[in-house]
Amino acid sequence: MDEIRILSPTGVCGSGFLESSFESALNQNPHVIGCDAGSTDPGPEYLGSGRTAFPRDAIRRDLRLMLLGARKLKIPLLIGSAGTGGNDIQLELVHGLVRDIAAAEGLEFRLALVHSEQDKTYLRGRLRAGRIKPLHPAPPFDEAVIDRSEHIVGMMGAEPFMRALEAGADVVLAGRASDTAIFAALPVMRGFPEGMAWHAAKILECGAAAVVNRKTPDCMFAWVRRDHFRVEAPDPGLRCTPQSIASHSLYENADPFRLVECSGTLDLTSARYEAVSERAVKVSGSEFIPATRYTVKLEGAEKAGYQSILIGSIRDPFIIRQIDDWTSRLAEKIHARVRMVYGDRLRPDDYVFNVRIYGKNGTMGPLEPVTEIRSHELCLVFEATAPTQEIASTIAGITRHQALHLPIPEWSGLITAIACPYNHLDRGAVYRFNMNHVVEPDDPCEMFPMEVVEIDGAREGKAAA
């Protein structure tokens, strides 16, 4: 082959894409359809809980169109980071959706399920062998971190996808994966220069995000060749330019020229970007530097506790002028009241009370460069995180009453300081990421067990009926 055509329907499965763009892309006869289905962007809750960031029905809609398109053309469909975090709960949820769609549409295909959830015994062994290394910045990491994690996944590279394709899979449904690995797998497997494969993959992974005038999540198409690749959005209303494609290399990266993957580093120092039409860009000169040691990044989430929140607003200019002092005194009052209620049963280190002040520095916290409050009102989000939901709820109740009537020197007697449209919301369990480390495996696929199953939608549909 001297060309591989790749279709990326959208930046993440469940975010949507235009059916007209997708149909136009299918008419270009792609060799493979790939789609990222997850991220750490929504935070640790989804990896920790197993829930999906996008609604189940939205994921099903995108999956259905992709499955129908891939089976119509008899080409592979590759899905990575299934269900947001890519743990086994989420992989199985998306697997169930795929089976439901196959039954409803009467589809037949070979499905490869590639797991990314990590065995804790394996990780403890790697740690003892000195084969787990920190990335900067890295939190403390030991066997206790492994043990208390709700879920730990490894971010797979291209090799597990290549193994699934070599096994004859028509559809590959994978757990947590490098976004780019999904799209680089087939061209690397076919012997195309890895610089071209990985750079094209970087542009494809976010769908139409690399266009100038993105209006909505949508498709991107690439023609990967031996000495260059070309990208163009199927929607005629979207336009790629050399600047828009080059600038996408900065997306989610600290270095615009060096992008690290499991098997090496994409080097864009010599990359060239040329407009070949008003809507398409040709890229050449991209290189790939193989790693001296293969590594797999770990992502883990542990339970931070249970949380209750209140949301309220302050419009009093006297309180706004002294808001830092007011919130500091409020925290002291709440901690004192918690000691009265729980005594020695709840230590100060057992719970966290936090106030986010929107209108001052609610977004950036201490990094906010604007120190002057320019708003006539502030929104305050009070957070109580504790070992149980009952304790968190109790602290939230204490917070509501203390914040409502906390006095200031300018006012005497009982005052009402804050208006709370949401007096008390119980969030349930909350999670935190707890590792930023890589594993050095003996083989690129050893951390990612695979099972291959034959899907016969017509038979499953009859059985369900």
Protein Blocks (a to p, Z undefined) as FASTA:
>chain_A
ZZdcdddfbfbehiapafklmmmmmmnopabdcddfbdfknojklmmnopafbdfklmmm
mmmmmmmmmmmnopacddehehhjopaklmmmmmmmmmmmmmmnopacddddddfbdcfk
lmmmmmmnopaccddddddddfklmmmpmbdcddddfklmmmmmmnopabdcdddddfkl
mmmmmmmmnopafklmmmmmmmmmnojmlpmklcbdcdddddddfkbccdddfblkbccd
fklmmmmmmgopabfkbccdfkbccdfklgccddfbfkbccdehiacdddfbdcdddddd
ddfbdcdddddddfbfklmmmmmmmmmmmmmmmmmmmmmmnmmmlcfklpccddddehil
mmnmmmlmblbdcbfbdcdddddddfbfklmmmmmmmmmmmmmmoccfkbgcjddfbdcf
blbacebjadddfbdcddddfbfklmmccddddddfklmmmmmZZ
